[in-house]
Amino acid sequence: MRSSTTLPKTVFFVLALCLCGCHARNHDGFTIAVIPKTTATNVWKSMHIAILEDAKNYPCKIEWNAPESEADYTQQASMVEDAVYRHVSGIILAPDHQLVLASSVKLAKEAGIPVVILDAPISLPTDDYTAFIGSDDVEIGALAADRIGLKLHGSGQVGIIGVSPTLEGSNRREDAFIQRLKERFPQIVVVDIEYGLSDWARSSRAAQDMVDKYPKLDAMFVSDGFATSGAASVLEAHRSVRHIVLVGVDQEGYTLQAVREGLVDSVIVKDSNTMGHLAMVTMMAALQHKPFNKRLYVPVALITQREVDSPQLKRLLPPHFVSPVNAPPSR
């Protein structure tokens, strides 16, 4: 029989917060831990700039930390738990995996720390986190399908390189793409779905395998930045497959340069500036007990060769992020 003095691990964790949490607070204001999916890509660099700029308007300190890889779910979960243990004032989190990060977010809830979720869903009831801010994955999938339908004149073969079969957000994006094709372009057939698991090398191999397996492939939808740059590298290396219409979700300099040169047909870009701004506004409203929106979607834009140097893209990304880059990023 369990001893009456034995408490669940979670209870010990919360008691520890009461003893040591106050020491992590910024005595001149709030301490906010920002934990994106990773730090080395434009979407998060742009958001970082926006958050730091907004933080100047509030009595707060920003702590920025993230795993090196979007596939390192456990490291990101440890970062969240460390922020909870130090009892920061608030956490802004872009979860790498909706299930793996759920227990860590739940700990923050139990410790009374508000958590604003960015970009990707979390597998928790909405009452267990403060707010969600992100792009609409259904809209992204539909935009990609409409572009490929237009370029293929409503008929052809298309393959998909997704992120992971276990990721809710990217699955919703890919499902929306397939559904839109069925509704508007029934003569376009999805012949294969592969997954890059947020890894450039794996995504590149998946793209190479797909073009080898389907010599009549007309188009690819690649649903994250790693898959987009990986697939683009395959088209760049093999002139015989450059007819493939490649539509991706990315905003790295290398990929934008590939759009500029016509190697990649188009990319869907997220407004990470606005995402960062809304994250700060929402977090500070929660900390200061002011009203805020529980769920917000930020704009996305389809960028073709015509728009890659347009004011539209410069509004979404800082100008130096759009400048030409001749080599793919080390991802």
Helices and strands as residue ranges (DSSP letters): H 9-20, G 21-24, E 30-35, H 42-55, E 60-64, H 73-85, E 90-93, H 102-110, E 115-118, G 126-128, E 131-134, H 137-151, E 155-162, H 168-184, E 187-195, H 200-213, E 219-222, H 225-237, G 239-241, E 245-249, H 253-261, E 266-270, H 272-287, E 295-297, E 300-304, H 311-316, H 319-322
